[in-house]
Amino acid sequence: MRFDVLTLFPGIFDGYVRQSLLEDAIQAGLVQVHAWNMRDWTQDKHQRVDDRPFGGGPGMVLMAQPVIDCVQAVQQKADLPGRVVMLTPAGERLTQRTVEKLAQEPRLVLLCGRYEGFDDRIRHMLNPLEISVGDFVCNGGEVPAMVLIDTVIRLIPGVLGHEQSAADESHSEDGRIEYPQYTRPRVFNGLEVPEILLSGNHQAVAKWRREQSELRSRKDSTPRIADPRAGGSESTGRDAGAAQNKPS
């Protein structure tokens, strides 16, 4: 799968593409990530890509010309033009169901905004899929783009070490939260691993995990957490409040 990221700060992605799981996927030929500087397509002699908003107001707005020209040029760099995705707080919420749909695309072209966002004619001309990663504001669309890439590549066959990993994760089903996990040591600061996990009875372990997943899963939009000290009894709920990103 190919990701083309259109941004004013391509250097942000230099370290990101070298992180473990993504780097392994790139080296295995399963994923490509290309970052492009939208400033390279501006026709302004000072390389400006933004200007003051008509009607007044604070901040600057990304101009249509460099963004449109950049998208069109980048789309021609592969056989398939790819699905254009605009990272914006006005978009639909990124959920696991949306991630599953995006993972079916062979190529995604990700638009990362800055400042006060995009000239709205960009949206009308490109008709992108508009995606928001949450109800909060980021300095730009780069971090939301990384979130999208991170979530999508997990569903590409061969990226995860075990295909069942994605199937058992939180949100693999709507509202589902994964069961608690433990590793060595068996006792830490007086807290013991639930005895059932040491029993060797795989059916009993599977049953316990299903029960724990149900206890932790959202009910009335509020997740419930199993208390490990009690070996699985329900304890206090977890805050499910959302937050979001802006110029994207």
GUTORKOL-443508 format. One record per residue (C-alpha): residue in three letters; x, y, z. Coordinates in nm, 3 decimals. Example, Ala and Ser with C-alpha at 12.3 -4.5 7.8 and 13.67 -1.06 7.14 Angstrom:
2
+------+---------+---------+---------+
| resn |       X |       Y |       Z |
+------+---------+---------+---------+
|  ala |   1.230 |  -0.450 |   0.780 |
|  ser |   1.367 |  -0.106 |   0.714 |
+------+---------+---------+---------+
//
This chain:
248
+------+---------+---------+---------+
| resn |       X |       Y |       Z |
+------+---------+---------+---------+
|  met |   0.000 |   0.000 |   0.000 |
|  arg |   0.126 |   0.346 |  -0.090 |
|  phe |   0.083 |   0.663 |   0.118 |
|  asp |   0.169 |   1.003 |  -0.031 |
|  val |   0.176 |   1.276 |   0.234 |
|  leu |   0.144 |   1.635 |   0.112 |
|  thr |   0.274 |   1.876 |   0.373 |
|  leu |   0.470 |   2.197 |   0.431 |
|  phe |   0.698 |   2.008 |   0.671 |
|  pro |   0.807 |   1.679 |   0.510 |
|  gly |   1.100 |   1.651 |   0.751 |
|  ile |   0.855 |   1.564 |   1.028 |
|  phe |   0.818 |   1.223 |   0.865 |
|  asp |   1.191 |   1.142 |   0.846 |
|  gly |   1.200 |   0.984 |   1.191 |
|  tyr |   0.846 |   0.852 |   1.176 |
|  val |   0.913 |   0.617 |   0.883 |
|  arg |   1.206 |   0.468 |   1.075 |
|  gln |   0.999 |   0.350 |   1.370 |
|  ser |   0.987 |  -0.026 |   1.421 |
|  leu |   0.667 |  -0.170 |   1.275 |
|  leu |   0.639 |   0.082 |   0.991 |
|  glu |   1.007 |   0.053 |   0.903 |
|  asp |   0.978 |  -0.326 |   0.890 |
|  ala |   0.673 |  -0.300 |   0.663 |
|  ile |   0.856 |  -0.060 |   0.430 |
|  gln |   1.164 |  -0.282 |   0.413 |
|  ala |   0.944 |  -0.584 |   0.341 |
|  gly |   0.787 |  -0.400 |   0.048 |
|  leu |   0.440 |  -0.404 |   0.206 |
|  val |   0.412 |  -0.026 |   0.255 |
|  gln |   0.547 |   0.286 |   0.086 |
|  val |   0.540 |   0.632 |   0.247 |
|  his |   0.640 |   0.935 |   0.040 |
|  ala |   0.637 |   1.289 |   0.181 |
|  trp |   0.604 |   1.585 |  -0.056 |
|  asn |   0.654 |   1.955 |   0.013 |
|  met |   0.357 |   2.151 |  -0.123 |
|  arg |   0.579 |   2.460 |  -0.133 |
|  asp |   0.765 |   2.305 |  -0.430 |
|  trp |   0.457 |   2.368 |  -0.649 |
|  thr |   0.390 |   2.732 |  -0.565 |
|  gln |   0.410 |   2.985 |  -0.847 |
|  asp |   0.489 |   3.269 |  -0.607 |
|  lys |   0.844 |   3.402 |  -0.647 |
|  his |   0.879 |   3.415 |  -0.268 |
|  gln |   0.752 |   3.056 |  -0.239 |
|  arg |   0.446 |   3.163 |  -0.045 |
|  val |   0.171 |   2.907 |  -0.014 |
|  asp |  -0.068 |   3.103 |   0.209 |
|  asp |  -0.241 |   3.440 |   0.221 |
|  arg |  -0.480 |   3.643 |   0.437 |
|  pro |  -0.843 |   3.528 |   0.442 |
|  phe |  -1.100 |   3.726 |   0.245 |
|  gly |  -1.342 |   3.891 |   0.483 |
|  gly |  -1.072 |   3.949 |   0.741 |
|  gly |  -0.988 |   3.753 |   1.051 |
|  pro |  -0.677 |   3.610 |   1.214 |
|  gly |  -0.424 |   3.376 |   1.061 |
|  met |  -0.347 |   3.270 |   0.708 |
|  val |  -0.516 |   3.031 |   0.464 |
|  leu |  -0.347 |   2.781 |   0.231 |
|  met |  -0.393 |   2.891 |  -0.129 |
|  ala |  -0.561 |   2.669 |  -0.386 |
|  gln |  -0.296 |   2.683 |  -0.661 |
|  pro |   0.003 |   2.516 |  -0.489 |
|  val |  -0.215 |   2.254 |  -0.321 |
|  ile |  -0.408 |   2.159 |  -0.635 |
|  asp |  -0.092 |   2.152 |  -0.850 |
|  cys |   0.087 |   1.941 |  -0.589 |
|  val |  -0.196 |   1.686 |  -0.570 |
|  gln |  -0.219 |   1.653 |  -0.946 |
|  ala |   0.156 |   1.614 |  -0.988 |
|  val |   0.189 |   1.358 |  -0.710 |
|  gln |  -0.105 |   1.155 |  -0.842 |
|  gln |   0.087 |   1.109 |  -1.167 |
|  lys |   0.383 |   0.950 |  -0.989 |
|  ala |   0.211 |   0.609 |  -0.971 |
|  asp |  -0.023 |   0.411 |  -1.194 |
|  leu |  -0.326 |   0.469 |  -0.970 |
|  pro |  -0.411 |   0.827 |  -0.869 |
|  gly |  -0.513 |   0.717 |  -0.521 |
|  arg |  -0.787 |   0.827 |  -0.283 |
|  val |  -0.737 |   1.186 |  -0.166 |
|  val |  -0.785 |   1.228 |   0.210 |
|  met |  -0.799 |   1.570 |   0.373 |
|  leu |  -0.716 |   1.572 |   0.745 |
|  thr |  -0.959 |   1.820 |   0.892 |
|  pro |  -1.160 |   1.864 |   1.215 |
|  ala |  -1.465 |   1.911 |   0.991 |
|  gly |  -1.432 |   1.555 |   0.861 |
|  glu |  -1.590 |   1.230 |   0.969 |
|  arg |  -1.447 |   1.069 |   1.280 |
|  leu |  -1.173 |   0.815 |   1.220 |
|  thr |  -1.306 |   0.488 |   1.359 |
|  gln |  -1.192 |   0.131 |   1.320 |
|  arg |  -1.467 |   0.078 |   1.064 |
|  thr |  -1.331 |   0.369 |   0.857 |
|  val |  -0.979 |   0.229 |   0.896 |
|  glu |  -1.097 |  -0.105 |   0.759 |
|  lys |  -1.236 |   0.068 |   0.449 |
|  leu |  -0.919 |   0.272 |   0.396 |
|  ala |  -0.707 |  -0.041 |   0.424 |
|  gln |  -0.876 |  -0.170 |   0.108 |
|  glu |  -0.737 |   0.122 |  -0.094 |
|  pro |  -0.409 |   0.056 |  -0.278 |
|  arg |  -0.304 |   0.421 |  -0.244 |
|  leu |  -0.394 |   0.715 |  -0.020 |
|  val |  -0.294 |   1.077 |  -0.086 |
|  leu |  -0.301 |   1.259 |   0.249 |
|  leu |  -0.343 |   1.638 |   0.262 |
|  cys |  -0.194 |   1.800 |   0.574 |
|  gly |  -0.315 |   2.153 |   0.641 |
|  arg |  -0.156 |   2.432 |   0.845 |
|  tyr |  -0.251 |   2.777 |   0.972 |
|  glu |  -0.628 |   2.837 |   0.938 |
|  gly |  -0.670 |   2.549 |   0.696 |
|  phe |  -0.741 |   2.520 |   0.323 |
|  asp |  -0.904 |   2.756 |   0.077 |
|  asp |  -1.243 |   2.584 |   0.049 |
|  arg |  -1.214 |   2.564 |  -0.330 |
|  ile |  -0.956 |   2.289 |  -0.274 |
|  arg |  -1.227 |   2.077 |  -0.117 |
|  his |  -1.471 |   2.147 |  -0.400 |
|  met |  -1.218 |   2.071 |  -0.673 |
|  leu |  -1.066 |   1.755 |  -0.524 |
|  asn |  -1.375 |   1.611 |  -0.351 |
|  pro |  -1.153 |   1.442 |  -0.088 |
|  leu |  -1.255 |   1.208 |   0.187 |
|  glu |  -1.246 |   1.437 |   0.492 |
|  ile |  -1.119 |   1.270 |   0.810 |
|  ser |  -1.090 |   1.394 |   1.168 |
|  val |  -0.895 |   1.202 |   1.433 |
|  gly |  -1.088 |   1.353 |   1.723 |
|  asp |  -1.254 |   1.659 |   1.871 |
|  phe |  -0.938 |   1.859 |   1.939 |
|  val |  -0.703 |   2.091 |   1.753 |
|  cys |  -0.350 |   2.007 |   1.632 |
|  asn |  -0.098 |   2.253 |   1.489 |
|  gly |  -0.132 |   2.080 |   1.153 |
|  gly |  -0.240 |   1.766 |   0.975 |
|  glu |   0.092 |   1.583 |   1.006 |
|  val |   0.024 |   1.408 |   1.337 |
|  pro |  -0.330 |   1.308 |   1.228 |
|  ala |  -0.176 |   1.170 |   0.906 |
|  met |   0.061 |   0.958 |   1.115 |
|  val |  -0.234 |   0.833 |   1.320 |
|  leu |  -0.415 |   0.732 |   1.004 |
|  ile |  -0.110 |   0.555 |   0.860 |
|  asp |  -0.044 |   0.376 |   1.189 |
|  thr |  -0.399 |   0.244 |   1.213 |
|  val |  -0.429 |   0.140 |   0.848 |
|  ile |  -0.100 |  -0.049 |   0.811 |
|  arg |  -0.196 |  -0.283 |   1.097 |
|  leu |  -0.463 |  -0.431 |   0.870 |
|  ile |  -0.230 |  -0.491 |   0.575 |
|  pro |  -0.156 |  -0.865 |   0.557 |
|  gly |   0.197 |  -0.942 |   0.673 |
|  val |   0.257 |  -0.619 |   0.868 |
|  leu |   0.171 |  -0.763 |   1.210 |
|  gly |   0.361 |  -1.066 |   1.333 |
|  his |   0.038 |  -1.256 |   1.394 |
|  glu |  -0.282 |  -1.197 |   1.196 |
|  gln |  -0.491 |  -1.272 |   1.505 |
|  ser |  -0.341 |  -0.966 |   1.677 |
|  ala |  -0.563 |  -0.727 |   1.483 |
|  ala |  -0.868 |  -0.951 |   1.524 |
|  asp |  -0.840 |  -0.953 |   1.905 |
|  glu |  -0.759 |  -0.584 |   1.955 |
|  ser |  -0.980 |  -0.319 |   2.108 |
|  his |  -1.238 |  -0.184 |   1.859 |
|  ser |  -1.207 |  -0.487 |   1.631 |
|  glu |  -1.581 |  -0.489 |   1.699 |
|  asp |  -1.778 |  -0.172 |   1.775 |
|  gly |  -1.741 |  -0.083 |   2.142 |
|  arg |  -1.516 |  -0.375 |   2.220 |
|  ile |  -1.219 |  -0.334 |   2.455 |
|  glu |  -0.947 |  -0.598 |   2.465 |
|  tyr |  -0.901 |  -0.823 |   2.769 |
|  pro |  -0.618 |  -0.751 |   3.019 |
|  gln |  -0.271 |  -0.881 |   2.936 |
|  tyr |   0.005 |  -0.995 |   3.173 |
|  thr |   0.366 |  -1.111 |   3.151 |
|  arg |   0.653 |  -1.191 |   3.390 |
|  pro |   0.704 |  -1.160 |   3.680 |
|  arg |   0.414 |  -1.353 |   3.824 |
|  val |   0.398 |  -1.119 |   4.125 |
|  phe |   0.488 |  -0.748 |   4.109 |
|  asn |   0.447 |  -0.510 |   4.404 |
|  gly |   0.204 |  -0.755 |   4.559 |
|  leu |  -0.016 |  -0.780 |   4.249 |
|  glu |  -0.047 |  -1.135 |   4.114 |
|  val |  -0.130 |  -1.258 |   3.767 |
|  pro |  -0.478 |  -1.416 |   3.766 |
|  glu |  -0.439 |  -1.787 |   3.841 |
|  ile |  -0.651 |  -1.890 |   3.541 |
|  leu |  -0.380 |  -1.765 |   3.303 |
|  leu |  -0.130 |  -2.006 |   3.459 |
|  ser |  -0.360 |  -2.307 |   3.449 |
|  gly |  -0.270 |  -2.432 |   3.102 |
|  asn |  -0.642 |  -2.481 |   3.034 |
|  his |  -0.681 |  -2.304 |   2.700 |
|  gln |  -1.060 |  -2.326 |   2.694 |
|  ala |  -1.084 |  -2.175 |   3.041 |
|  val |  -0.838 |  -1.900 |   2.945 |
|  ala |  -1.039 |  -1.817 |   2.632 |
|  lys |  -1.359 |  -1.803 |   2.838 |
|  trp |  -1.193 |  -1.574 |   3.097 |
|  arg |  -1.066 |  -1.343 |   2.823 |
|  arg |  -1.410 |  -1.315 |   2.664 |
|  glu |  -1.561 |  -1.232 |   3.002 |
|  gln |  -1.295 |  -0.972 |   3.077 |
|  ser |  -1.338 |  -0.816 |   2.734 |
|  glu |  -1.711 |  -0.784 |   2.796 |
|  leu |  -1.651 |  -0.625 |   3.136 |
|  arg |  -1.414 |  -0.369 |   2.988 |
|  ser |  -1.619 |  -0.291 |   2.680 |
|  arg |  -1.823 |   0.024 |   2.649 |
|  lys |  -2.173 |   0.029 |   2.790 |
|  asp |  -2.366 |   0.355 |   2.755 |
|  ser |  -2.042 |   0.506 |   2.613 |
|  thr |  -1.851 |   0.438 |   2.936 |
|  pro |  -1.589 |   0.161 |   2.940 |
|  arg |  -1.561 |  -0.056 |   3.246 |
|  ile |  -1.229 |  -0.189 |   3.371 |
|  ala |  -1.153 |  -0.521 |   3.530 |
|  asp |  -0.957 |  -0.501 |   3.857 |
|  pro |  -0.651 |  -0.730 |   3.820 |
|  arg |  -0.614 |  -0.760 |   4.199 |
|  ala |  -0.948 |  -0.935 |   4.212 |
|  gly |  -0.869 |  -1.157 |   3.916 |
|  gly |  -1.136 |  -0.996 |   3.705 |
|  ser |  -1.400 |  -0.821 |   3.915 |
|  glu |  -1.537 |  -0.495 |   3.781 |
|  ser |  -1.397 |  -0.170 |   3.917 |
|  thr |  -1.429 |   0.199 |   3.834 |
|  gly |  -1.516 |   0.318 |   3.485 |
|  arg |  -1.265 |   0.489 |   3.257 |
|  asp |  -1.320 |   0.840 |   3.122 |
|  ala |  -1.434 |   0.801 |   2.763 |
|  gly |  -1.421 |   1.171 |   2.683 |
|  ala |  -1.283 |   1.260 |   2.342 |
|  ala |  -1.067 |   1.544 |   2.253 |
|  gln |  -0.967 |   1.684 |   1.843 |
|  asn |  -0.718 |   1.829 |   1.570 |
|  lys |  -0.744 |   2.146 |   1.364 |
|  pro |  -0.555 |   2.282 |   1.071 |
|  ser |  -0.563 |   1.966 |   0.874 |
+------+---------+---------+---------+
//
